[in-house]
Amino acid sequence: MGDWLYMLSFQMALEERNFRILDILIDLTQKMVEGELISSRKSAASTLRKRCVALRPTRRVSFSGCARLGAVLGGME
């Protein structure tokens, strides 16, 4: 469900022709993929607990992206 909602945000940004939002979404996607790659590499020899710790940067990227999108939509950026 989360992936579908995430892709829906791209569709909505395209419909509105809001390229600032698309820039943020693309940057966010790149950082999330990088975080997942790092996490999977680190977790290969880790326990589940260590893997959850490795995912923290990915969650921070998601929250920061949401804040940036809110600022753009609110006319603050």
Biotite code that builds the C-alpha atoms (Angstrom):
import biotite.structure as struc

atoms = struc.array([
    struc.Atom([0.000, 0.000, 0.000], chain_id="A", res_id=1, res_name="MET", atom_name="CA", element="C"),
    struc.Atom([2.817, 2.383, 0.863], chain_id="A", res_id=2, res_name="GLY", atom_name="CA", element="C"),
    struc.Atom([4.479, 1.944, -2.531], chain_id="A", res_id=3, res_name="ASP", atom_name="CA", element="C"),
    struc.Atom([1.195, 2.623, -4.298], chain_id="A", res_id=4, res_name="TRP", atom_name="CA", element="C"),
    struc.Atom([0.664, 5.833, -2.301], chain_id="A", res_id=5, res_name="LEU", atom_name="CA", element="C"),
    struc.Atom([4.248, 6.873, -2.965], chain_id="A", res_id=6, res_name="TYR", atom_name="CA", element="C"),
    struc.Atom([3.806, 6.426, -6.726], chain_id="A", res_id=7, res_name="MET", atom_name="CA", element="C"),
    struc.Atom([0.484, 8.261, -6.539], chain_id="A", res_id=8, res_name="LEU", atom_name="CA", element="C"),
    struc.Atom([2.396, 11.289, -5.222], chain_id="A", res_id=9, res_name="SER", atom_name="CA", element="C"),
    struc.Atom([4.529, 11.228, -8.401], chain_id="A", res_id=10, res_name="PHE", atom_name="CA", element="C"),
    struc.Atom([1.388, 11.058, -10.524], chain_id="A", res_id=11, res_name="GLN", atom_name="CA", element="C"),
    struc.Atom([-0.200, 13.989, -8.696], chain_id="A", res_id=12, res_name="MET", atom_name="CA", element="C"),
    struc.Atom([2.954, 16.094, -9.019], chain_id="A", res_id=13, res_name="ALA", atom_name="CA", element="C"),
    struc.Atom([3.043, 15.372, -12.750], chain_id="A", res_id=14, res_name="LEU", atom_name="CA", element="C"),
    struc.Atom([-0.609, 16.285, -13.171], chain_id="A", res_id=15, res_name="GLU", atom_name="CA", element="C"),
    struc.Atom([0.012, 19.594, -11.390], chain_id="A", res_id=16, res_name="GLU", atom_name="CA", element="C"),
    struc.Atom([3.251, 20.148, -13.336], chain_id="A", res_id=17, res_name="ARG", atom_name="CA", element="C"),
    struc.Atom([4.962, 20.863, -10.020], chain_id="A", res_id=18, res_name="ASN", atom_name="CA", element="C"),
    struc.Atom([8.575, 20.153, -10.818], chain_id="A", res_id=19, res_name="PHE", atom_name="CA", element="C"),
    struc.Atom([9.819, 21.259, -7.393], chain_id="A", res_id=20, res_name="ARG", atom_name="CA", element="C"),
    struc.Atom([7.842, 18.420, -5.817], chain_id="A", res_id=21, res_name="ILE", atom_name="CA", element="C"),
    struc.Atom([9.137, 16.000, -8.449], chain_id="A", res_id=22, res_name="LEU", atom_name="CA", element="C"),
    struc.Atom([12.713, 17.081, -7.656], chain_id="A", res_id=23, res_name="ASP", atom_name="CA", element="C"),
    struc.Atom([12.124, 16.359, -3.960], chain_id="A", res_id=24, res_name="ILE", atom_name="CA", element="C"),
    struc.Atom([10.490, 12.990, -4.673], chain_id="A", res_id=25, res_name="LEU", atom_name="CA", element="C"),
    struc.Atom([13.354, 11.945, -6.954], chain_id="A", res_id=26, res_name="ILE", atom_name="CA", element="C"),
    struc.Atom([15.942, 13.008, -4.362], chain_id="A", res_id=27, res_name="ASP", atom_name="CA", element="C"),
    struc.Atom([14.011, 11.176, -1.653], chain_id="A", res_id=28, res_name="LEU", atom_name="CA", element="C"),
    struc.Atom([13.794, 8.009, -3.767], chain_id="A", res_id=29, res_name="THR", atom_name="CA", element="C"),
    struc.Atom([17.528, 8.063, -4.475], chain_id="A", res_id=30, res_name="GLN", atom_name="CA", element="C"),
    struc.Atom([18.377, 8.443, -0.791], chain_id="A", res_id=31, res_name="LYS", atom_name="CA", element="C"),
    struc.Atom([15.946, 5.704, 0.248], chain_id="A", res_id=32, res_name="MET", atom_name="CA", element="C"),
    struc.Atom([17.407, 3.256, -2.276], chain_id="A", res_id=33, res_name="VAL", atom_name="CA", element="C"),
    struc.Atom([20.940, 4.102, -1.150], chain_id="A", res_id=34, res_name="GLU", atom_name="CA", element="C"),
    struc.Atom([19.899, 3.529, 2.468], chain_id="A", res_id=35, res_name="GLY", atom_name="CA", element="C"),
    struc.Atom([18.311, 0.193, 1.620], chain_id="A", res_id=36, res_name="GLU", atom_name="CA", element="C"),
    struc.Atom([21.453, -0.933, -0.226], chain_id="A", res_id=37, res_name="LEU", atom_name="CA", element="C"),
    struc.Atom([23.655, 0.014, 2.715], chain_id="A", res_id=38, res_name="ILE", atom_name="CA", element="C"),
    struc.Atom([21.231, -1.646, 5.104], chain_id="A", res_id=39, res_name="SER", atom_name="CA", element="C"),
    struc.Atom([21.107, -4.908, 3.154], chain_id="A", res_id=40, res_name="SER", atom_name="CA", element="C"),
    struc.Atom([24.889, -5.016, 2.949], chain_id="A", res_id=41, res_name="ARG", atom_name="CA", element="C"),
    struc.Atom([25.241, -4.421, 6.688], chain_id="A", res_id=42, res_name="LYS", atom_name="CA", element="C"),
    struc.Atom([22.473, -6.842, 7.613], chain_id="A", res_id=43, res_name="SER", atom_name="CA", element="C"),
    struc.Atom([23.922, -9.784, 5.710], chain_id="A", res_id=44, res_name="ALA", atom_name="CA", element="C"),
    struc.Atom([25.918, -10.779, 8.791], chain_id="A", res_id=45, res_name="ALA", atom_name="CA", element="C"),
    struc.Atom([23.728, -9.059, 11.395], chain_id="A", res_id=46, res_name="SER", atom_name="CA", element="C"),
    struc.Atom([20.910, -9.961, 13.705], chain_id="A", res_id=47, res_name="THR", atom_name="CA", element="C"),
    struc.Atom([17.403, -8.568, 13.236], chain_id="A", res_id=48, res_name="LEU", atom_name="CA", element="C"),
    struc.Atom([18.058, -5.945, 15.914], chain_id="A", res_id=49, res_name="ARG", atom_name="CA", element="C"),
    struc.Atom([21.118, -4.631, 14.108], chain_id="A", res_id=50, res_name="LYS", atom_name="CA", element="C"),
    struc.Atom([19.178, -4.533, 10.851], chain_id="A", res_id=51, res_name="ARG", atom_name="CA", element="C"),
    struc.Atom([16.490, -2.340, 12.405], chain_id="A", res_id=52, res_name="CYS", atom_name="CA", element="C"),
    struc.Atom([19.182, 0.061, 13.623], chain_id="A", res_id=53, res_name="VAL", atom_name="CA", element="C"),
    struc.Atom([20.625, 0.191, 10.102], chain_id="A", res_id=54, res_name="ALA", atom_name="CA", element="C"),
    struc.Atom([17.230, 1.275, 8.711], chain_id="A", res_id=55, res_name="LEU", atom_name="CA", element="C"),
    struc.Atom([17.073, 4.409, 10.856], chain_id="A", res_id=56, res_name="ARG", atom_name="CA", element="C"),
    struc.Atom([18.738, 6.626, 8.200], chain_id="A", res_id=57, res_name="PRO", atom_name="CA", element="C"),
    struc.Atom([16.084, 5.550, 5.673], chain_id="A", res_id=58, res_name="THR", atom_name="CA", element="C"),
    struc.Atom([13.306, 6.588, 8.055], chain_id="A", res_id=59, res_name="ARG", atom_name="CA", element="C"),
    struc.Atom([15.016, 9.946, 8.675], chain_id="A", res_id=60, res_name="ARG", atom_name="CA", element="C"),
    struc.Atom([15.199, 10.535, 4.911], chain_id="A", res_id=61, res_name="VAL", atom_name="CA", element="C"),
    struc.Atom([11.479, 9.761, 4.579], chain_id="A", res_id=62, res_name="SER", atom_name="CA", element="C"),
    struc.Atom([10.493, 12.163, 7.337], chain_id="A", res_id=63, res_name="PHE", atom_name="CA", element="C"),
    struc.Atom([12.752, 14.923, 6.019], chain_id="A", res_id=64, res_name="SER", atom_name="CA", element="C"),
    struc.Atom([11.280, 14.477, 2.525], chain_id="A", res_id=65, res_name="GLY", atom_name="CA", element="C"),
    struc.Atom([7.757, 14.780, 3.915], chain_id="A", res_id=66, res_name="CYS", atom_name="CA", element="C"),
    struc.Atom([8.723, 17.968, 5.739], chain_id="A", res_id=67, res_name="ALA", atom_name="CA", element="C"),
    struc.Atom([10.258, 19.426, 2.566], chain_id="A", res_id=68, res_name="ARG", atom_name="CA", element="C"),
    struc.Atom([7.127, 18.562, 0.575], chain_id="A", res_id=69, res_name="LEU", atom_name="CA", element="C"),
    struc.Atom([4.948, 20.191, 3.210], chain_id="A", res_id=70, res_name="GLY", atom_name="CA", element="C"),
    struc.Atom([7.034, 23.345, 3.027], chain_id="A", res_id=71, res_name="ALA", atom_name="CA", element="C"),
    struc.Atom([6.703, 23.510, -0.772], chain_id="A", res_id=72, res_name="VAL", atom_name="CA", element="C"),
    struc.Atom([2.951, 22.917, -0.683], chain_id="A", res_id=73, res_name="LEU", atom_name="CA", element="C"),
    struc.Atom([2.585, 25.488, 2.103], chain_id="A", res_id=74, res_name="GLY", atom_name="CA", element="C"),
    struc.Atom([4.497, 28.083, 0.068], chain_id="A", res_id=75, res_name="GLY", atom_name="CA", element="C"),
    struc.Atom([7.382, 28.201, 2.549], chain_id="A", res_id=76, res_name="MET", atom_name="CA", element="C"),
    struc.Atom([10.134, 26.933, 0.229], chain_id="A", res_id=77, res_name="GLU", atom_name="CA", element="C"),
])
